[in-house]
Amino acid sequence: MLGPWWIIALRFIVVAAMVVVIIRLVQSRRGERKATRRWEMLSRVSAGLAEIIRADTKLEDVLRLLVPQFADWCSVHLVEDGGVRRAAVVHADPDIEARVRKRLSEVPFVADAPLGPAKAIRTGEPDLLRHQSHEQILAGQVDPELLGIAGIGSRISVPLRARQRIIGALSLHRRARGAYDGGDLEWADELGRQVALAIENTRLYADARRLFEESASANWVSTSDGRILACNWRFAELLGFSSIDEVLGLQASELFARPEERDEFVAELRVQRRIAGREVSFKRHDDGRTVFGLVDASGDFDDQGELRRVMGYVVDRSAQKDLEEQLRQSQRLEAVGQLAGGIAHDFNNLLTVIIGCADLMAMDGDRPAVEGDHDPLDELTKAARRAASLTRQLLAFSRRQILQPRLVNLNDSLKAVHAMLRRLVSESVVIVLNLDPRISQVRVDPNQIDQVIVNLVLNSSYAMPEGGTVTLTTRSIEITESNPSAKPYMRPGSYIALAVSDTGSGMDEDTRARAFEPFFTTKPLGKGTGLGLSTVYGIIKQSGGHVWIDSELSVGTTVTICFQAEPVPAHV
């Protein structure tokens, strides 16, 4: 009897163990299937979240993927402007969804509620309700009756984090108690990370879009073959269109003054991958006028290195171009004026002798005989005086005016023209003022010194087509008999120096030696008159100052001008 009893007991134990294993195996497979469904849903939600940047896709559309398979209803709260906004509510029952959405829009969010989204936002920790009592679940809620109708037996609330801060909370609700477990909480936490990332990306995209559209520069995006994909209002306005829609779809080559210039631009972009400060001529759509612009652009290339898109912006340079042309014209007139003034000055000296001799002849009575109404001496005098009047007009044209020097602080002069200088040079050129506040005053004509500064800065800017830095420095120089190291032709004394330095291409020795010669220029034909530095030289020399150039190829150039420092008046 003892043997069979133990055999029966052993069989019973084995059967019971097999039942437990089978039950555990079934449960495990159910858990695996549930986990598989959860992560499959997460993939679908992730795909949906990637589309919410589009205007036709909303957060509610993505949340509906979760209802009713993973929640009877769900909601998203977002932290905005110091408060919390209910951004989305989705319920399996449309009527209840409408009631909940309406009610929640009427009452404020309870930030100090002990559970749910308030706790997740406040603490940054997820909140899981499984077996709490009905009273515990509805504690702190403004409308517990409506929430009871919606179903709140179980709930998961997870924080939404972006860039190390809490931006909101995601909540999933089930009517039944105990519907969620730790696995669901882990899945919901990952879902919350996906939702937070999508919301933050949407905000960043909106900010970038706003910056693109509202920027003061003319922004555009085009395909590699030139079709305009996007632009802002400034771009459309600059090129003479009445709306952005008129520009979209156009070929970029139609916007260039020379269609082949667009091909040259893209060819350079394919090689350089980025272009900065390229001067481009566009053609306005409305009146055909030429618009001069500086273009910065970058290319979007695929894995094979093929250009896919072109993104860039245009800075209108038309006004500056006009100003440069006016300056060149002014310099040309100055050259003609100098030539005319020189001739007129010498001719006026000759006329003075002629008129003086004629007057002496008239006074002495030693004059040619008068025949009828014709008096040769009188005719000679009248013609000479008319010629003298003409020479005075030529001298006025040459602007050989007497300088009007007065005490000037070079720091004040530089500060006064700094804003104008910024408008005269390209965006890629940085102008730096390095001013010594202790310098003394100098005696110069302030208008002439302003012209000197403008000429030097423009010269430096041209030497840096890819951009660079122009530094204007003032300092005191003391020259003594024992230390004439500054320049041998400067007499001992106190001087104030103004140096204009650039980081441009520099000059070789032959170029530096001829830099002050009138009409000498290294610029292409039509880009300069060769009078910029010669004008500077003339003004400085006429003002009793000194000027010289230090330059090194591939390093840069410094033009230094010096004036005698005026003594500081003693205070009585």
VEXDREN-2710 file (C-alpha; in Angstrom, 1 decimal):
% VEXDREN-2710
k/r/px/py/pz
1/MET/0.0/0.0/0.0
2/LEU/2.8/2.4/0.8
3/GLY/4.5/2.0/-2.6
4/PRO/1.4/2.8/-4.8
5/TRP/0.5/5.9/-2.6
6/TRP/3.9/7.5/-3.2
7/ILE/3.6/6.8/-6.9
8/ILE/0.2/8.5/-7.1
9/ALA/1.5/11.5/-5.1
10/LEU/4.5/11.8/-7.4
11/ARG/2.3/11.6/-10.5
12/PHE/0.1/14.3/-9.0
13/ILE/3.1/16.6/-8.3
14/VAL/4.4/16.1/-11.9
15/VAL/1.0/16.9/-13.4
16/ALA/0.6/20.0/-11.2
17/ALA/4.1/21.2/-12.2
18/MET/3.3/20.7/-15.9
19/VAL/0.0/22.7/-15.4
20/VAL/1.9/25.5/-13.8
21/VAL/4.5/25.5/-16.6
22/ILE/1.8/25.5/-19.2
23/ILE/0.0/28.4/-17.5
24/ARG/3.3/30.4/-17.2
25/LEU/4.0/29.6/-20.8
26/VAL/0.6/30.9/-21.9
27/GLN/1.0/33.9/-19.8
28/SER/4.4/34.6/-21.2
29/ARG/3.2/34.2/-24.7
30/ARG/0.3/36.6/-24.0
31/GLY/2.7/39.0/-22.5
32/GLU/5.0/38.7/-25.5
33/ARG/2.0/39.3/-27.8
34/LYS/0.9/42.3/-25.8
35/ALA/4.5/43.7/-25.8
36/THR/4.7/43.1/-29.5
37/ARG/1.4/45.0/-30.0
38/ARG/2.6/47.8/-27.8
39/TRP/5.9/48.3/-29.7
40/GLU/4.2/47.9/-33.1
41/MET/1.8/50.6/-32.0
42/LEU/4.8/52.7/-30.9
43/SER/6.2/52.4/-34.4
44/ARG/2.9/53.5/-35.9
45/VAL/2.6/56.5/-33.5
46/SER/6.2/57.5/-34.2
47/ALA/5.4/57.6/-37.9
48/GLY/2.4/59.7/-37.2
49/LEU/4.3/62.0/-34.9
50/ALA/6.8/62.6/-37.7
51/GLU/3.9/64.1/-39.8
52/ILE/2.6/66.6/-37.2
53/ILE/5.0/69.2/-38.6
54/ARG/2.7/69.4/-41.5
55/ALA/-0.2/71.8/-41.2
56/ASP/-2.8/69.1/-42.2
57/THR/-1.7/66.6/-39.4
58/LYS/-2.7/67.3/-35.8
59/LEU/-1.7/65.8/-32.4
60/GLU/-5.2/64.5/-32.0
61/ASP/-4.8/62.4/-35.2
62/VAL/-1.8/60.6/-33.7
63/LEU/-3.5/60.0/-30.3
64/ARG/-6.5/58.4/-32.1
65/LEU/-4.1/55.5/-33.0
66/LEU/-4.1/54.6/-29.2
67/VAL/-7.9/54.6/-28.8
68/PRO/-9.5/52.2/-28.0
69/GLN/-6.7/49.5/-28.3
70/PHE/-4.5/50.9/-25.6
71/ALA/-6.7/53.5/-23.9
72/ASP/-10.4/54.4/-23.6
73/TRP/-9.3/58.0/-23.8
74/CYS/-6.1/60.0/-23.6
75/SER/-5.0/63.6/-23.3
76/VAL/-1.9/65.8/-23.6
77/HIS/-1.1/68.9/-21.5
78/LEU/1.6/71.4/-22.5
79/VAL/3.4/73.9/-20.4
80/GLU/3.2/77.3/-22.1
81/ASP/3.8/80.9/-20.9
82/GLY/4.0/80.0/-17.3
83/GLY/0.7/78.0/-17.4
84/VAL/-0.6/74.6/-18.6
85/ARG/-2.7/74.2/-21.7
86/ARG/-4.8/71.1/-22.5
87/ALA/-3.5/70.6/-26.0
88/ALA/-5.4/67.5/-27.1
89/VAL/-8.2/65.2/-25.8
90/VAL/-9.3/62.0/-27.6
91/HIS/-12.1/59.6/-26.4
92/ALA/-13.5/56.4/-27.9
93/ASP/-17.0/57.9/-27.7
94/PRO/-17.2/61.1/-29.8
95/ASP/-20.0/62.6/-27.7
96/ILE/-18.1/62.1/-24.4
97/GLU/-15.0/63.5/-26.1
98/ALA/-16.9/66.7/-27.1
99/ARG/-18.2/67.1/-23.5
100/VAL/-14.8/66.6/-21.9
101/ARG/-13.1/68.9/-24.4
102/LYS/-15.7/71.6/-23.8
103/ARG/-15.6/71.3/-20.0
104/LEU/-11.8/71.3/-19.8
105/SER/-11.7/74.4/-21.9
106/GLU/-13.9/76.2/-19.3
107/VAL/-12.0/75.4/-16.1
108/PRO/-8.3/76.1/-15.2
109/PHE/-5.8/73.3/-14.9
110/VAL/-5.3/72.2/-11.3
111/ALA/-1.5/72.4/-11.0
112/ASP/-1.3/71.2/-7.4
113/ALA/-3.5/68.1/-7.9
114/PRO/-1.8/65.2/-6.1
115/LEU/-2.0/62.7/-9.0
116/GLY/-2.1/62.5/-12.7
117/PRO/-0.7/65.0/-15.2
118/ALA/-0.2/67.6/-12.5
119/LYS/2.1/65.3/-10.6
120/ALA/4.0/64.3/-13.7
121/ILE/4.6/67.9/-14.7
122/ARG/5.4/69.0/-11.2
123/THR/7.8/66.2/-10.2
124/GLY/9.0/64.9/-13.6
125/GLU/8.1/61.4/-12.5
126/PRO/5.5/59.0/-14.1
127/ASP/2.2/58.3/-12.2
128/LEU/0.5/54.9/-12.4
129/LEU/-3.1/54.4/-11.0
130/ARG/-4.0/50.7/-10.7
131/HIS/-6.1/49.8/-7.6
132/GLN/-6.8/53.1/-6.0
133/SER/-10.3/53.8/-4.7
134/HIS/-12.7/56.0/-6.7
135/GLU/-12.2/58.8/-4.3
136/GLN/-8.4/58.7/-4.5
137/ILE/-8.5/58.8/-8.3
138/LEU/-10.8/61.8/-8.5
139/ALA/-9.0/63.8/-5.7
140/GLY/-8.4/67.4/-6.7
141/GLN/-10.4/67.1/-10.0
142/VAL/-12.7/70.1/-10.9
143/ASP/-15.4/67.9/-12.4
144/PRO/-15.2/64.4/-10.9
145/GLU/-18.7/63.4/-12.3
146/LEU/-17.7/64.0/-15.9
147/LEU/-14.4/62.3/-15.5
148/GLY/-16.2/59.3/-14.0
149/ILE/-18.4/59.1/-17.1
150/ALA/-15.3/59.3/-19.3
151/GLY/-13.8/56.4/-17.4
152/ILE/-10.8/56.8/-15.0
153/GLY/-10.5/53.4/-13.3
154/SER/-6.8/53.2/-14.4
155/ARG/-4.5/55.8/-15.6
156/ILE/-0.9/56.4/-16.7
157/SER/0.6/59.9/-16.7
158/VAL/4.1/60.4/-18.0
159/PRO/6.1/63.6/-18.2
160/LEU/7.1/65.0/-21.6
161/ARG/10.7/66.1/-21.6
162/ALA/12.6/68.2/-24.2
163/ARG/16.0/69.7/-23.8
164/GLN/16.3/68.9/-20.1
165/ARG/13.0/70.5/-19.1
166/ILE/9.4/69.4/-18.6
167/ILE/7.1/70.6/-21.4
168/GLY/4.0/68.7/-20.5
169/ALA/2.4/65.4/-19.8
170/LEU/0.7/62.5/-21.6
171/SER/-2.2/60.6/-19.9
172/LEU/-3.8/57.3/-20.9
173/HIS/-7.1/56.3/-19.2
174/ARG/-9.0/53.0/-18.9
175/ARG/-12.4/52.6/-17.4
176/ALA/-11.5/49.3/-15.6
177/ARG/-9.2/49.2/-12.6
178/GLY/-5.9/47.4/-12.8
179/ALA/-5.8/47.7/-16.6
180/TYR/-2.2/48.9/-16.7
181/ASP/0.9/47.3/-15.2
182/GLY/4.7/48.1/-15.1
183/GLY/5.2/47.0/-18.7
184/ASP/2.6/49.5/-19.8
185/LEU/4.2/52.2/-17.8
186/GLU/7.6/51.5/-19.4
187/TRP/6.0/51.6/-22.9
188/ALA/4.1/54.8/-22.1
189/ASP/7.2/56.4/-20.9
190/GLU/8.9/55.7/-24.2
191/LEU/5.8/56.9/-26.0
192/GLY/6.0/60.2/-24.0
193/ARG/9.6/60.6/-25.1
194/GLN/8.5/60.3/-28.7
195/VAL/5.6/62.7/-28.3
196/ALA/7.8/65.3/-26.5
197/LEU/10.4/65.0/-29.3
198/ALA/7.8/65.5/-32.0
199/ILE/6.2/68.5/-30.2
200/GLU/9.6/70.2/-29.7
201/ASN/10.6/69.6/-33.3
202/THR/7.3/71.1/-34.3
203/ARG/8.1/74.2/-32.2
204/LEU/11.6/74.4/-33.6
205/TYR/10.3/74.1/-37.1
206/ALA/7.7/76.8/-36.5
207/ASP/10.5/79.1/-35.0
208/ALA/12.7/78.4/-38.0
209/ARG/9.9/79.0/-40.4
210/ARG/9.0/82.3/-38.7
211/LEU/12.7/83.3/-38.8
212/PHE/12.8/82.4/-42.5
213/GLU/9.7/84.3/-43.4
214/GLU/10.2/87.4/-41.2
215/SER/13.9/87.9/-41.7
216/ALA/15.1/91.2/-43.1
217/SER/17.2/89.3/-45.7
218/ALA/15.7/87.8/-48.8
219/ASN/15.6/84.0/-48.2
220/TRP/15.0/81.3/-50.8
221/VAL/15.2/77.5/-51.3
222/SER/15.4/75.9/-54.8
223/THR/16.1/72.6/-56.3
224/SER/19.4/71.8/-58.0
225/ASP/17.8/72.5/-61.4
226/GLY/16.6/75.9/-60.3
227/ARG/13.0/75.5/-59.4
228/ILE/12.0/77.8/-56.5
229/LEU/10.6/75.7/-53.6
230/ALA/10.2/78.4/-50.9
231/CYS/11.0/82.0/-50.3
232/ASN/10.0/84.8/-47.9
233/TRP/8.1/88.0/-48.6
234/ARG/11.3/90.1/-48.6
235/PHE/12.6/87.9/-51.5
236/ALA/9.4/88.4/-53.5
237/GLU/9.3/92.1/-52.8
238/LEU/13.0/92.6/-53.7
239/LEU/12.5/91.0/-57.1
240/GLY/9.3/92.8/-57.9
241/PHE/6.6/90.2/-57.2
242/SER/3.3/91.0/-55.5
243/SER/3.1/87.7/-53.6
244/ILE/5.2/84.7/-52.6
245/ASP/2.9/82.4/-54.7
246/GLU/4.1/84.2/-57.9
247/VAL/7.6/83.2/-57.2
248/LEU/7.1/79.5/-56.3
249/GLY/7.7/77.1/-59.1
250/LEU/9.6/79.7/-61.2
251/GLN/13.0/78.8/-62.6
252/ALA/15.8/80.7/-60.7
253/SER/17.5/81.5/-64.0
254/GLU/14.6/83.8/-64.8
255/LEU/15.5/85.9/-61.8
256/PHE/19.1/86.6/-62.8
257/ALA/20.0/89.6/-65.0
258/ARG/22.1/87.1/-67.0
259/PRO/20.7/83.6/-67.1
260/GLU/24.1/82.1/-67.5
261/GLU/25.1/83.7/-64.2
262/ARG/22.9/81.2/-62.4
263/ASP/24.8/78.3/-64.0
264/GLU/28.1/79.9/-62.9
265/PHE/26.7/80.3/-59.4
266/VAL/25.6/76.7/-59.1
267/ALA/28.9/75.4/-60.6
268/GLU/30.8/77.3/-58.0
269/LEU/28.5/76.0/-55.3
270/ARG/29.0/72.3/-56.4
271/VAL/32.7/72.8/-55.8
272/GLN/32.8/75.1/-52.8
273/ARG/29.6/73.7/-51.1
274/ARG/29.1/77.1/-49.6
275/ILE/29.3/80.6/-51.1
276/ALA/29.6/83.8/-49.0
277/GLY/29.4/87.4/-50.2
278/ARG/29.1/86.7/-54.0
279/GLU/27.9/89.7/-55.9
280/VAL/25.0/88.8/-58.2
281/SER/22.8/90.9/-60.5
282/PHE/19.1/90.1/-60.5
283/LYS/16.3/91.3/-62.7
284/ARG/13.1/92.7/-61.2
285/HIS/9.9/91.0/-62.4
286/ASP/7.7/94.1/-62.5
287/ASP/9.9/96.7/-64.2
288/GLY/13.0/94.8/-65.4
289/ARG/15.4/97.0/-63.3
290/THR/18.7/95.4/-62.2
291/VAL/19.0/94.6/-58.5
292/PHE/22.5/94.2/-57.1
293/GLY/22.8/91.8/-54.2
294/LEU/25.3/89.9/-52.1
295/VAL/24.4/86.2/-51.9
296/ASP/25.2/83.7/-49.2
297/ALA/24.2/80.2/-50.1
298/SER/24.8/76.6/-49.1
299/GLY/24.1/73.3/-50.8
300/ASP/22.2/70.2/-49.6
301/PHE/24.1/67.2/-51.0
302/ASP/23.1/63.5/-50.9
303/ASP/25.3/60.6/-49.9
304/GLN/26.8/60.4/-53.4
305/GLY/27.7/64.1/-53.3
306/GLU/25.0/65.2/-55.7
307/LEU/23.4/68.6/-55.2
308/ARG/19.8/68.3/-54.1
309/ARG/18.8/71.8/-52.9
310/VAL/20.2/75.3/-52.8
311/MET/19.4/77.4/-49.7
312/GLY/20.5/81.0/-49.3
313/TYR/19.7/84.6/-48.8
314/VAL/20.2/87.9/-50.7
315/VAL/21.2/91.2/-49.1
316/ASP/20.1/94.1/-51.3
317/ARG/23.2/96.1/-52.3
318/SER/21.6/98.4/-54.9
319/ALA/21.8/101.5/-52.8
320/GLN/25.4/100.8/-51.9
321/LYS/26.2/100.2/-55.5
322/ASP/24.7/103.5/-56.4
323/LEU/26.8/105.2/-53.7
324/GLU/29.9/103.5/-55.0
325/GLU/29.2/104.7/-58.5
326/GLN/28.6/108.2/-57.2
327/LEU/32.0/108.0/-55.4
328/ARG/33.7/106.8/-58.5
329/GLN/32.1/109.7/-60.5
330/SER/33.2/112.1/-57.8
331/GLN/36.7/110.8/-58.0
332/ARG/36.7/111.1/-61.8
333/LEU/35.5/114.7/-61.5
334/GLU/38.2/115.3/-58.9
335/ALA/40.8/114.1/-61.3
336/VAL/39.5/116.3/-64.1
337/GLY/39.2/119.2/-61.6
338/GLN/42.8/118.8/-60.5
339/LEU/44.0/118.8/-64.2
340/ALA/41.8/121.8/-65.0
341/GLY/42.8/123.6/-61.9
342/GLY/46.5/123.2/-62.6
343/ILE/46.1/124.4/-66.1
344/ALA/43.8/127.3/-65.0
345/HIS/46.2/128.3/-62.3
346/ASP/49.2/128.6/-64.7
347/PHE/47.1/130.2/-67.4
348/ASN/45.8/132.8/-64.9
349/ASN/49.3/133.8/-64.1
350/LEU/50.0/134.4/-67.7
351/LEU/46.8/136.4/-68.1
352/THR/47.8/138.5/-65.1
353/VAL/50.9/139.5/-66.9
354/ILE/49.0/140.3/-70.2
355/ILE/46.4/142.4/-68.4
356/GLY/49.0/144.2/-66.4
357/CYS/51.0/145.1/-69.5
358/ALA/47.9/146.2/-71.3
359/ASP/47.0/148.5/-68.4
360/LEU/50.5/150.0/-68.4
361/MET/50.3/150.7/-72.1
362/ALA/47.0/152.4/-71.7
363/MET/48.3/154.6/-68.8
364/ASP/51.5/155.6/-70.8
365/GLY/49.6/156.5/-73.9
366/ASP/51.8/154.1/-75.8
367/ARG/49.0/152.3/-77.5
368/PRO/48.2/151.2/-81.1
369/ALA/46.3/153.6/-83.3
370/VAL/42.5/153.4/-83.1
371/GLU/40.9/152.8/-86.4
372/GLY/37.2/153.7/-86.4
373/ASP/35.5/152.0/-83.5
374/HIS/38.2/149.4/-83.2
375/ASP/40.6/149.8/-80.3
376/PRO/43.1/146.9/-80.4
377/LEU/44.4/147.5/-76.9
378/ASP/40.9/147.7/-75.5
379/GLU/40.0/144.5/-77.3
380/LEU/43.1/142.8/-75.9
381/THR/42.2/143.9/-72.4
382/LYS/38.6/142.7/-72.7
383/ALA/39.6/139.3/-74.1
384/ALA/42.2/138.8/-71.4
385/ARG/39.6/139.6/-68.7
386/ARG/37.1/137.2/-70.2
387/ALA/39.8/134.5/-70.2
388/ALA/40.6/135.4/-66.5
389/SER/36.9/134.9/-65.7
390/LEU/37.0/131.5/-67.4
391/THR/40.0/130.5/-65.3
392/ARG/38.2/131.4/-62.1
393/GLN/35.3/129.1/-63.1
394/LEU/37.8/126.3/-63.8
395/LEU/39.4/126.9/-60.4
396/ALA/36.0/126.8/-58.8
397/PHE/35.3/123.5/-60.6
398/SER/38.5/122.0/-59.3
399/ARG/37.4/122.8/-55.7
400/ARG/40.8/124.2/-54.8
401/GLN/39.4/125.8/-51.8
402/ILE/41.3/127.0/-48.8
403/LEU/41.3/124.4/-46.0
404/GLN/39.5/125.2/-42.9
405/PRO/41.5/123.4/-40.2
406/ARG/40.4/123.3/-36.6
407/LEU/41.1/121.3/-33.5
408/VAL/39.7/117.8/-34.0
409/ASN/39.8/114.6/-31.9
410/LEU/40.4/111.7/-34.4
411/ASN/38.4/109.4/-32.1
412/ASP/35.3/111.5/-32.5
413/SER/35.8/111.6/-36.3
414/LEU/36.0/107.8/-36.4
415/LYS/32.9/107.3/-34.3
416/ALA/31.0/109.8/-36.4
417/VAL/31.6/108.0/-39.7
418/HIS/31.5/104.4/-38.3
419/ALA/27.9/103.8/-39.1
420/MET/28.3/105.1/-42.7
421/LEU/31.4/102.9/-43.1
422/ARG/29.3/99.8/-42.2
423/ARG/26.9/100.6/-45.0
424/LEU/29.7/101.1/-47.5
425/VAL/31.3/97.7/-47.1
426/SER/30.0/94.2/-47.5
427/GLU/28.4/92.1/-44.8
428/SER/31.4/89.9/-44.6
429/VAL/33.8/92.7/-43.7
430/VAL/34.0/93.6/-40.0
431/ILE/35.1/97.1/-38.9
432/VAL/36.8/97.3/-35.5
433/LEU/37.6/100.6/-33.7
434/ASN/40.6/100.4/-31.5
435/LEU/40.7/103.9/-30.0
436/ASP/43.1/105.3/-27.4
437/PRO/41.0/107.6/-25.3
438/ARG/44.1/109.6/-24.2
439/ILE/45.1/111.0/-27.5
440/SER/45.5/114.7/-28.0
441/GLN/43.7/116.8/-30.6
442/VAL/45.1/117.6/-34.0
443/ARG/44.5/120.6/-36.3
444/VAL/42.9/119.4/-39.6
445/ASP/39.9/120.1/-41.8
446/PRO/37.3/117.7/-40.4
447/ASN/35.6/117.2/-43.8
448/GLN/38.8/116.3/-45.4
449/ILE/39.8/113.8/-42.7
450/ASP/36.4/112.1/-43.1
451/GLN/37.1/111.7/-46.9
452/VAL/40.5/110.2/-46.0
453/ILE/38.9/107.6/-43.6
454/VAL/36.3/106.6/-46.2
455/ASN/38.8/106.2/-49.0
456/LEU/41.1/104.0/-46.8
457/VAL/38.3/101.8/-45.5
458/LEU/36.9/101.2/-49.0
459/ASN/40.4/100.4/-50.3
460/SER/40.8/97.8/-47.5
461/SER/37.4/96.3/-48.1
462/TYR/38.2/95.8/-51.8
463/ALA/41.3/93.9/-50.8
464/MET/39.2/91.3/-48.9
465/PRO/36.6/90.0/-51.4
466/GLU/35.9/86.9/-49.2
467/GLY/35.5/89.1/-46.1
468/GLY/37.9/90.0/-43.3
469/THR/38.6/92.6/-40.7
470/VAL/39.4/96.3/-41.0
471/THR/40.8/97.8/-37.8
472/LEU/41.0/101.5/-37.3
473/THR/43.5/102.3/-34.5
474/THR/44.5/105.6/-32.9
475/ARG/47.5/106.1/-30.7
476/SER/50.1/108.6/-29.6
477/ILE/53.7/108.6/-31.1
478/GLU/56.6/110.3/-29.5
479/ILE/59.6/111.0/-31.8
480/THR/62.9/112.1/-30.3
481/GLU/66.3/113.0/-31.7
482/SER/67.7/109.8/-30.3
483/ASN/64.8/107.7/-31.5
484/PRO/63.6/108.6/-35.0
485/SER/62.6/105.0/-35.5
486/ALA/59.0/105.8/-36.6
487/LYS/60.0/107.5/-39.9
488/PRO/63.2/109.4/-40.6
489/TYR/61.4/112.4/-42.3
490/MET/59.3/113.1/-39.2
491/ARG/60.6/115.9/-37.0
492/PRO/60.9/115.1/-33.3
493/GLY/57.8/115.8/-31.4
494/SER/54.4/114.4/-30.3
495/TYR/52.2/112.9/-33.0
496/ILE/48.8/111.3/-33.2
497/ALA/48.6/108.3/-35.6
498/LEU/45.6/106.9/-37.3
499/ALA/46.2/103.4/-38.7
500/VAL/43.8/101.5/-41.1
501/SER/44.7/97.8/-41.2
502/ASP/43.1/95.0/-43.1
503/THR/43.5/91.3/-43.4
504/GLY/43.4/91.3/-47.2
505/SER/45.8/90.1/-49.9
506/GLY/48.5/92.7/-49.3
507/MET/50.9/94.3/-51.8
508/ASP/54.2/93.4/-53.2
509/GLU/57.0/96.0/-53.1
510/ASP/56.5/97.3/-56.6
511/THR/52.8/97.9/-56.0
512/ARG/53.4/99.5/-52.6
513/ALA/55.9/101.9/-54.2
514/ARG/53.4/103.2/-56.8
515/ALA/50.3/103.1/-54.5
516/PHE/50.1/106.9/-54.2
517/GLU/50.5/107.6/-57.9
518/PRO/47.4/109.2/-59.5
519/PHE/45.5/106.8/-61.8
520/PHE/47.5/103.8/-60.6
521/THR/45.2/100.9/-59.7
522/THR/45.3/97.1/-59.4
523/LYS/41.6/96.8/-59.8
524/PRO/39.9/95.5/-63.0
525/LEU/38.8/98.0/-65.6
526/GLY/35.8/99.9/-64.4
527/LYS/36.3/99.0/-60.8
528/GLY/38.4/102.0/-59.7
529/THR/39.9/105.3/-60.8
530/GLY/43.3/104.9/-59.1
531/LEU/42.7/108.2/-57.2
532/GLY/41.7/106.9/-53.8
533/LEU/45.2/106.8/-52.2
534/SER/46.5/109.7/-54.3
535/THR/43.6/111.8/-52.9
536/VAL/44.5/110.7/-49.4
537/TYR/48.1/111.6/-50.0
538/GLY/47.2/115.0/-51.3
539/ILE/44.9/115.8/-48.4
540/ILE/47.4/114.6/-45.7
541/LYS/50.3/116.5/-47.3
542/GLN/48.3/119.7/-47.7
543/SER/47.3/119.4/-44.0
544/GLY/50.9/119.1/-42.9
545/GLY/50.7/115.4/-42.0
546/HIS/52.6/112.3/-43.0
547/VAL/51.3/109.0/-44.6
548/TRP/52.9/105.7/-45.4
549/ILE/52.0/102.1/-46.2
550/ASP/53.2/98.8/-44.7
551/SER/52.1/95.7/-46.5
552/GLU/52.9/92.0/-46.8
553/LEU/51.5/89.6/-49.3
554/SER/48.8/87.2/-48.0
555/VAL/49.0/89.0/-44.6
556/GLY/47.5/92.4/-45.1
557/THR/48.1/96.1/-45.4
558/THR/48.3/99.0/-43.0
559/VAL/48.1/102.7/-44.0
560/THR/49.2/105.0/-41.3
561/ILE/48.6/108.8/-41.2
562/CYS/50.2/111.1/-38.6
563/PHE/49.5/114.7/-37.5
564/GLN/51.4/116.9/-35.1
565/ALA/49.6/116.7/-31.7
566/GLU/48.3/120.0/-30.5
567/PRO/49.4/120.9/-26.9
568/VAL/46.8/120.7/-24.2
569/PRO/45.8/124.2/-23.1
570/ALA/46.7/125.0/-19.5
571/HIS/43.8/125.5/-17.2
572/VAL/43.9/128.8/-15.3
END
